[in-house]
């Protein structure tokens, strides 16, 4: 194993609904993923700055913010330029 790399793929779940977000994160965790959660754009951007993500799952409507715009902003970070995005509605 390469030093410094997570043995599990890292997924960021962004959803303003805590129940939905934690349910998705729990299912990912049980499937072997390292799941991180954010309830808004600010928290998601901080996570994207701190983590090298393999996938970001975003709600399209983030309570006033656009999940699609947020995905574009996350991909604009150097660390996550090539991260895959999955949108929920």
N, C-alpha and C positions, 0 to 999 in steps of 0.2 A: 504494500500500500504506500502511496506517496505521502510524505510528511506534509502536514498542513491542510490536507484535503479531507473533507467530510466523507466518510464511507457511505453515507446515505445522501440521495439527492435532496436539495434544499428547495422547499416550496414556500412562497409567501402567499397567504390568503388574505384578501382585502375585501371586507364586507362590513357595512355599518350595523348589520343585525348580528348581535353576539351569538345567538343560538345557531344561526346558519354557519357563521364563521368557525365556531368551536366544533360543530358537527363535522364540517369538511376537514378541519385540522385533525380531529380524532381519527377519522377514517384514513387519512393520509398516514398518520403515525402508525396505525395498526398494519398498514401496507408497507411499512419500511421506509417511509420518507421522514425527513426532518422538517416539520411544519412550523412556520412562524405566522403570527396573526397581526393585522393592523385594521383598525376600525375607520380610519380616515386617511386622506391623501398625505398629510404631514407625517404620520407614523409610518406609512408605506415608504415614503421617500427616505426617511431616516434608515429604515431597514435595508432599503436598496443601496444606500451609501455604505452600510456596515457589513453587508453579506454579499457573497457571490451566489446569485440565485440560479436555479435550474429551470424554474417555472414560477410564474405569477398567475394566480387565479383571482380575477377581479370582478366585482359586481359592476354592471354597466352604470348604474345610478348610485352614486355615493353620497346621497343627501345634499345635493347642490353641486357637487363636483362630478365630472365625467370620468368614469372608469377608463374609457378609451383614451382620453387626454392623459390621465395618470399613467397608463401603460406606456404611452409615447415618452413621457418624462422619465420613467424608470429606465427605458431603453436608451435614453440620452446620457445616462451615467456611464462613465468609463468601464466600471466593473461589470455592468449588466447590459452591455450593448447588444448582445446576441441572445438575451433571455427570451424564452417562449412565453407567450401570453395566452391565457384562456379567459374568456368573458362569460359571465353568468348574467341572466336577466330575471 
